[in-house]
Amino acid sequence: MAETKYWIIVASKDHVQNGIAEGIAQACHGKSSPLRRMRPYDYIIYYSGKLIMGQDDKCQEFTAIGQVKDEEVYQYQMSPEFCPFRRNIHFFESKAVSILPLINDLQFIQNKKSWGYPLRFGFLEINKHDFDLIASQMLENEYVPTSASVTLT
C-alpha cells in the first residue's frame, strides 16, 4: 500500500460547506490534476481564506478535514458552462480553526511573515507533523495521530 499523504485544498468557506454536504472535494476551480495526485486513504484539510468566493470578508480558517474514499475522479455538470472534477471524501465531524495561532508551528510555512504564500496555488502537500497539529485542533473527539488508515464505508 502506498504511503499516506496529507493535502491542503484552498477554497472559500461557503464552497467547503457545500462540499461537506455532498461528500466531495473540488480543487483549483475544478481541475482534475490535483485530485488525481490523491490516493484512497490520503487525508485532506480545507483552508478558507475567504468566507464567500469573490467577496472581501476574511475567514483564515481550516474549515474541513477528511479522508479520500476511493480511486474515482469524476466530472459533474454544475451548469452548462462549468463541469468540474470531483473526488469522494469522508469528512470528519470537526470545528473550524484559525490558522493564525498555528503559523509559528506549521512547517509548510517557512516565512512566517508571508504565511499565506504557500497557499496561493490552492493545493499543496503537507507533512504528517503539520496534519497532526491541525487535526488535533479541529477534531471534536480526542485526536489520535494517524498511524493507520481508518475503515471507510
C-alpha positions as CSV (number, residue, x, y, z in Angstrom):
1,M,0.0,0.0,0.0
2,A,1.3,3.5,-0.9
3,E,2.4,5.8,1.9
4,T,-0.4,8.0,3.2
5,K,-0.1,11.6,2.1
6,Y,-1.6,14.8,3.5
7,W,-3.1,17.6,1.5
8,I,-4.4,21.1,1.9
9,I,-7.0,22.4,-0.5
10,V,-7.9,26.1,-0.6
11,A,-11.5,27.2,-1.1
12,S,-13.9,29.7,0.3
13,K,-15.8,28.6,3.3
14,D,-19.2,28.6,1.5
15,H,-17.8,26.2,-1.1
16,V,-16.3,24.0,1.5
17,Q,-19.6,23.7,3.3
18,N,-21.3,22.7,0.0
19,G,-18.6,20.0,-0.5
20,I,-19.1,18.7,3.0
21,A,-22.9,18.4,2.4
22,E,-22.2,16.5,-0.8
23,G,-19.3,14.4,0.5
24,I,-16.9,15.6,-2.3
25,A,-13.8,17.7,-2.8
26,Q,-13.1,20.0,-5.7
27,A,-9.8,21.8,-6.1
28,C,-8.3,24.7,-8.1
29,H,-11.6,25.7,-9.8
30,G,-12.5,22.2,-10.8
31,K,-9.2,21.0,-12.3
32,S,-8.6,17.2,-12.3
33,S,-4.8,17.2,-11.8
34,P,-4.7,18.0,-8.1
35,L,-7.4,15.4,-7.4
36,R,-5.5,12.7,-9.4
37,R,-2.5,13.2,-7.1
38,M,-4.5,12.0,-4.1
39,R,-4.9,8.3,-3.3
40,P,-7.5,6.4,-1.3
41,Y,-7.0,6.9,2.5
42,D,-5.0,10.1,2.0
43,Y,-6.1,12.9,4.2
44,I,-7.3,16.4,3.2
45,I,-7.7,19.6,5.1
46,Y,-9.6,22.6,3.6
47,Y,-8.2,26.1,4.3
48,S,-10.6,29.0,3.6
49,G,-9.0,32.4,3.3
50,K,-12.4,33.9,2.5
51,L,-15.9,33.4,3.8
52,I,-17.5,33.7,0.3
53,M,-15.8,33.4,-3.1
54,G,-15.4,36.8,-4.8
55,Q,-16.0,38.8,-1.6
56,D,-13.6,40.5,0.7
57,D,-14.6,39.1,4.1
58,K,-11.7,37.1,5.5
59,C,-12.0,33.7,7.1
60,Q,-8.4,32.5,7.6
61,E,-9.5,29.2,9.0
62,F,-9.1,25.5,8.4
63,T,-12.7,24.6,7.7
64,A,-12.9,20.8,7.0
65,I,-10.9,17.7,7.4
66,G,-11.5,14.3,5.8
67,Q,-10.1,11.3,4.0
68,V,-10.2,10.2,0.4
69,K,-12.7,7.4,-0.1
70,D,-11.8,5.7,-3.4
71,E,-9.9,5.9,-6.7
72,E,-12.6,7.7,-8.6
73,V,-12.0,11.2,-10.1
74,Y,-15.1,12.2,-12.0
75,Q,-16.8,15.2,-13.6
76,Y,-20.0,16.7,-12.5
77,Q,-22.1,19.1,-14.7
78,M,-22.9,22.0,-12.4
79,S,-24.1,24.3,-15.2
80,P,-23.8,24.4,-19.0
81,E,-20.5,26.3,-18.7
82,F,-19.0,24.5,-15.6
83,C,-18.2,20.8,-15.4
84,P,-15.6,20.5,-12.5
85,F,-13.8,17.3,-11.5
86,R,-14.6,15.9,-8.1
87,R,-13.4,13.3,-5.6
88,N,-15.4,11.4,-2.9
89,I,-14.4,12.3,0.6
90,H,-15.3,11.0,4.0
91,F,-15.5,14.2,6.1
92,F,-14.9,14.0,9.9
93,E,-17.0,15.9,12.4
94,S,-14.8,18.9,13.1
95,K,-14.7,22.6,14.0
96,A,-13.2,25.4,12.1
97,V,-9.9,26.6,13.5
98,S,-8.0,29.8,12.8
99,I,-4.6,29.5,11.1
100,L,-3.2,32.5,12.9
101,P,-2.2,30.8,16.3
102,L,-0.7,27.8,14.4
103,I,1.5,29.7,11.9
104,N,4.7,29.5,14.0
105,D,4.4,25.8,14.5
106,L,3.4,24.9,10.9
107,Q,6.4,23.6,9.0
108,F,4.9,24.2,5.5
109,I,5.0,27.9,6.3
110,Q,8.7,28.7,6.1
111,N,8.4,32.5,6.0
112,K,6.2,33.4,8.9
113,K,5.7,37.0,7.8
114,S,4.4,35.9,4.4
115,W,2.5,33.0,5.8
116,G,-0.2,32.9,3.0
117,Y,2.4,32.4,0.3
118,P,2.4,28.5,0.3
119,L,-1.4,28.6,-0.1
120,R,-1.5,30.7,-3.2
121,F,-1.8,27.9,-5.7
122,G,-4.8,26.3,-4.0
123,F,-3.4,22.8,-3.4
124,L,-0.4,21.5,-1.6
125,E,1.0,18.5,0.1
126,I,2.0,18.9,3.8
127,N,3.9,16.6,6.2
128,K,2.4,14.4,8.9
129,H,3.5,16.8,11.7
130,D,1.5,19.7,10.2
131,F,-1.5,17.5,9.5
132,D,-1.4,16.1,13.1
133,L,-1.1,19.7,14.6
134,I,-4.1,21.0,12.6
135,A,-6.2,17.9,13.1
136,S,-5.6,17.9,16.9
137,Q,-7.3,21.4,16.9
138,M,-10.1,20.6,14.5
139,L,-11.4,17.2,15.6
140,E,-14.2,17.2,18.2
141,N,-13.2,13.8,19.6
142,E,-9.8,13.2,21.1
143,Y,-7.4,13.1,18.3
144,V,-5.1,10.1,17.8
145,P,-2.2,10.8,15.3
146,T,-2.6,8.8,12.1
147,S,-0.6,5.7,12.1
148,A,-3.0,3.5,10.2
149,S,-5.9,4.1,7.8
150,V,-9.4,4.0,9.0
151,T,-12.0,1.8,7.5
152,L,-14.1,3.8,5.1
153,T,-17.7,3.0,4.3
